[in-house]
Amino acid sequence: MSGVKQSGPPAGAPPWEPPWEGRTFPLLLPSGVAAELDPDRARGGRVRRTLRDWVVDFGCFFVAVILGLISIDTMSERTYMSDELMALDQVIGALACAAIWLRRRWPVGLAVALVVAGVLSDSSGGAGLIALFTVAVHRPFRYVAWIAGAGFATIPLILWLRPEDELPYGVMLAFIVLLTALVIGWGMFVRSRRQLLLSLRDRAQRAETEAALRAEHAQRLAREDIAREMHDVLAHRLTLLSVHAGGLEFRPDAPTAEIARAAGVIRDSAHEALQDLREIIGVLRAGEPADDSGRPQPTLAALDTLVAESRAAGTRVAVEQCVADPAAVPANVGRNAYRIAQEGLTNARKHAPGAPVAVRVAGESGAGLTIEVRNPAPPGDVPKVPGSGQGLIGLTERAALAGGRLEHGTDGAGGYYVNAWLPWGT
């Protein structure tokens, strides 16, 4: 059996689960609001705030309050501000700061409302900047552009309604535009960073998934190889058992020497079948190649032993060995050739008992190796022998995987042939 290294989970192990299942990604998803950039999390509906989200929200609230208090302190120095206007400004500013807690649920609507509030109240300016930053983080740039454009359009009106006594108009205009641009730039940077991290997470998940699929594919190929080897190895042994056991059943009056010979073949075949089965089970349990777990695998040099076994079972086999040195054939080519000859002899013994079998092996390095097994039509009735028909299918696939070809079928006289060619490089 060809050495096959199994990969993936062993038989009986729990189903494979991706390593990211059930885990959180505190670095890749730094907050609950990142679900708006993460479709997998957004499908689940509303995302609850994490501890970090609460800390950030409190921080934004306090920043808005502090900026509002600074604006109120500045307004108290303006001579044209009456107590009524001061009170109205402070009420609007307090409502704007309280509305900061809604920035995650309605970022665009809150930002638009605070643009309007900024026209009426200086103390709501800090809350307006926080809302604009939130839009830049959670929404595409077109929303940011429209809201920032509306805010810039209101700046001349604000400075006309509430001019600054100590600073010129141009300086105040430049300061507000620069501050707004910095807030937008910071928000877009945060959004780009989150998108990058989510992209990296997606790549990591895809890489894990592809690795799992490759392991599963390798495991499936290993099991298919083992299944083919089980058929190739055990079918030959069990056919010998079936033929000789059937002979003993239908010829109970056979000579003692013939019965003893048949019993010896049955014993030897059963022993060999058990040995082969132990090797295959050892591969399944240990995941080691069969070459390391027991007897060496048969190659073309073992063809004479295979023919001797068939002759001992009562099959007339004629061999034409045209390969000068069978031991010089590469191990993989010789192993495939041996399995093809073995399957041909097994099928001839099962389906054409009593018919002679001709085996021909020819080839040389650089020209390839040809294996041909032929038998004429059986001389009498053929007993019903169970078979799956998978042996020749597996051999055809084996030859194709080795870069060769295999043909089989009946000839015009009722006989059967198996003809294969395998590449034998220089």
N, C-alpha and C positions, 0 to 999 in steps of 0.2 A: 504494500500500500504506500502510495506517495505520501511524503511527510507533509502534514497539514497542521499548521499552528492556528488553533482556534483563538478568536478574539471576541470580545464582548462578554456578557455575563454568562456563567456556566448554567447548564440545565438545572431547572428547579429554583433558580434565583428569582427574586421578585422582579417585576418588569422594570425596565430602565426608566428613570425619571431624569429630566434635565436638571443639572446642578443648580439652576436659578429658581426651580420650583420651590415655593414656600419661603423664599428669601427676600429680604428687602435690600435696596441699594441706596444707602444713605448718601453716598458721594455722587451717584449718578442721578438720583432724584432727590435733590436737597430739600424739597418742600412739597406739601400737598398740592399747591397751585401748579406744579409742573405737570399735573395730569392734563392740563389744557394743551400741552405740547406732546403728550403721550397718549395716543389713541387707545392703547390697551387698557390704561387705567381710566380714561375718560368714558369708556363704554359702560363702566359700572355705575354711572350716575354721579351724584354729588360726592365730592371727596372731603372727608373730615379734616379739620385743621390738625396738624401735628404740633408738638411742643415748640418746634422751631418756628412754625407759622405764628403761634401766639406771641412768641418773643418778638418776631419781626413786626407784627401788627401793633403791639404795645409801643415798640420803638418808633414806628411811623406816626402813631397817635401823639406821642410826646414831642416829636420833632414838629408836627403841625401846631401843637399848642404853644411850644416855645417861640416858633416864628410868629404866631399870632400875637403873643404877648409883646414881642419886640415891635411889631407893627403898631399895637395899641400905645406903647410908650412913645413911639415916634409921633403918632397922631396927637398926643396930648400937648406937643410943642407947637402945633399948628394953630395959628390965631383964628382962622376962619372956621374951625370945627366946633360946632355947638354941642351941648350936652346930649341933645336928642340924636344928632348924627353919630356921636360917639357910642351911645347906647345901641342904636340900630346896627352900627358896624360890629360891635361886640357880640350881639345876638346872632347875627349872620355868621360871624367867625366861629362861635361856639357850635352852631349847628353844622357848619362845614367840618369842624374837627370831629364831631361825633359821627358824621357820615363816613369818616375814614374806615370804620369797621365794615362798611358795605363794599369796599373797593374790590374784594375778591369775587363777589357775586355779580356785581354790575359795574365793571370798570369803565366802560365807555359812557354809560348813562351818567355815572357820578362825575366823570371828567367834564362832560358837557354842562352839567348843572353847576359845577364849581367855576367854569369859565364865566357863566352868567353872574354867579355870586361875586366873582372877583371884581366885576364892574361896580358893585354896590358896597363892597367891604374889603378894606386892606387886610384885615386880620384873617381873612379866608385864603390869602395868597399861599401860605405854607401848605394848607390842605390841597389847594389846586395843583401845586407842584408834585405832591405825593400821588395824587390821582393821575397826573400825566405820566409819571414814572411807572405806575401800575399798568397803564395802557401800553406803554412802550415795551414792557416785559411780556404781557400776555396777549397782545393783539398784533396783527400785521402792521406794516409801516403805513399803509394808507389811512388807517384810523388815527395814527399818531399825527400824520401830516394834516388831516382835516382839523383835528382838535387844536394842534399847535398853531395852524394858520388862523383859526378863529380867535385864539388867545392873542396872537400878535396884532390882529386887527383891532382888538379892544384896547391895546396899550395907549394909543393917542387919546382915546376917550377918557381912560382912567387918569392919565396925567393932566388932562384938561379939567376934569372934575375935581381932582385932589392933587394939585401941584405940590412939589416939594420946595420948601422955602430955602434950604441950604444948598441943594445941588441943581445944576442947570438941567434943562430938559433933555439935551442930547446925552448927557452922562447917565441920567436915569433910564433913558430908552435903551442905551447900549448895555447897561447893567442887567436890565430885565431880560433882554434878548439873549445875552450871554448865559445868564443863569438858567433860562429855559432850555437853551441848546445843550448845556451840560447835563441837565436832568434827562433829556431825551437820549443823548448819547450814552449815558450810563445805563439807562433802561434797555436800550438796544444791545448794548454789550452783554448784559445779563441774559437777555433772551438768546443771543447767539451762542453764549457759553452753554446754556441749558440744551439748546438744540444739538450742539456738538457732542455733549455728554450722552444725550439720548441716542444719537447716531452711533457712538462708540458702544453703547450697551447693546444696540440692535446688532451691530457687527459681531460682538462677542456671543450673543445668543445664536446667531446664524452659524458662527464657527463651531459652537458646541453641537448644534443640531446636525451640521454636516459631518462632524466627527462621529456622532452617534450613528448616523446613517451609514457611514463607511464601515464602522465596526459591525453593524447589523448585516451589511452586505457581505463582509468577510466571513462572518459567522455562518451565514446561509450557504456561501460557497464551500466552506469547510464541511458543513453537514452533508451537502450534496456529494462532495468527494468521498466522504466516509460511507454514504449510502451506496455509491457505485462500487466502492471497494468491498463492502459487505456482500453485495451481489456477486461480484466477480470471484471472490475468494470462497464464499460458502456454497454457491451454486454448484461448483465443481465437486466439492466434497459430498454434499448432500445428494447429488445425482448418483454418485457411486453407491451410497447407502441405499438409495431407492432401487437401483437396478439389481443389486445383489440380494437385497431383502425380497424383492419381487421374484427373483429366481428361486430362492429358497422356498418361497410360498407355493409356487407352481410346480416345483420339482422336488417334493419331499423325498422321493426315491432316488435322488442323485447319488452317485458314488461318494463314499466317505471323504475321499481326498478332495473332491470338488467342493463338498460342503465346507470342509475345513479351510480351503483356500478362500471361498466366499466369505466365511466368517472372519478370516484374517483381514481381508480387504475392508469389511465393515468396521472392524475394530480400529484399523489404522486410519480409515477415513474419519471416523468419529473423533479419534484423538486429534487429528490434524484440524478438523473443524473447530473443536474446542480451543485449540491453541490459537487459531486465527480469531475466534470470537473474543478470547481474552485480550489479544493485542488491540482489537478495535475498541473494546470497552475501556482498556487502559488509556487509549487516546482520548476517548470521550471524557474520562474522569480527570486525567492529568493535563489534558491539553497539550500533550507532547507528540512529536512526530513518531510514527510507528517505527522508523529506522532506529530510534533511540530506545525503544521500549521492548525489544525482543529480537526475534530472528531477522536476518537480513532479507530484504525483499527480493523475490525471484526476478531474474532478468533473462535475456535470451540464452545465456549460458545454461540455464536450468530447463531448457526445452526438452532435453533428453529425459530428464526425470519425469516431466509431465507426460511425455509419450509412454514411458515405462509404466506409469500409473494407469493410463488408459488401456494399454495392452494387458496389464494384469487384471483389469476389469472385464476383459473379453472383447475389446474393440480391436479390429485389425487396422493398424495405423501404418502408413507408408510415409516416411519423412525424406524430403529432399532439402538438405542443408547446403545452400550455396554461399554461405558467408564464411570467408576464410578463417576468421577469428571471432567467434561470437562474444568473447570476453572484451573485445576492443570496441564493441558497440556502446555508445553512451548509456548510462544507467537509466535515464528517463525514457530513451527510445527503446531500449531492451525491455524495460518493465512494461511499456505499452504493448510491445510485440508479444510478450509472454501472455498478457491478459487476453489479447485478441485470439491467440492460438488456443488458450484455455477455454474461452467461451465457445469457439468453434467446435472443439472436441466435446464439450459438455452438451451442446445442442445436438450434435450428431448422435451421441449416445442416447439422448432422451427421445429424439424424434425420428431417428432412423436406426433402431437397434438391429445389429447384425450386418449392417452395410459397412464396407471398408471406407476408411477416411484417408485422404491424401493431404499432407501438410507440406507446403513449400515455402521456404524462407530464402530470399535472395536480396542482394544489394551490396553497396560499398560506400565508403565515405565520399560525400559530395554528390552521390546519385540518389540517395535515399534507400529505404528498406521496404521491401515488399513482403507481405505475409498473405498466404492464400491457403484456405482450408476448404476442401471439397469432399462431398460424399454423394454417391448415386442414390437412386430411390431405394427405400427399404425393401428387402426381399419378401416380407410378409405383412400381416396386419400390425399396425403400430398401436401399442397400448396407450391409453389416455394418461398422459403425464402432466400434472399441473405445472403451469409456468406463467409468469407475469408479462413476458415479452419485453421487459425493460433492459435485459442484458445487452442486446444489440443496439438499442437506443443509446444506452450509456457509453458503449464502445464507440459509436459514431461521434458522440459529443467529445469523448476523450481524444479521438484522432483529430477532430477539428481543432480542439484547443492546443494540440501539439503542432498544428500547422499542416496536418496531413488530411487524408480522406479515407473513408471506409464505405464499401458497397456490399450489399448482400441481397440474396434473392434466390429464386428457383431457376434451374436451367430447363431446356426444352424436354429433357428425358425424365423429369420428376425429381432430379437431385437438387442439392442446395449448395451454395457457395458463399464464402465470406472472403472478400478481397480488400486488402488495406495497403495503403502506402504511407510511410512516415518519413519525415525529413531527417537526414543524417548528414549534418554539416561536416566540413573538413576540419 
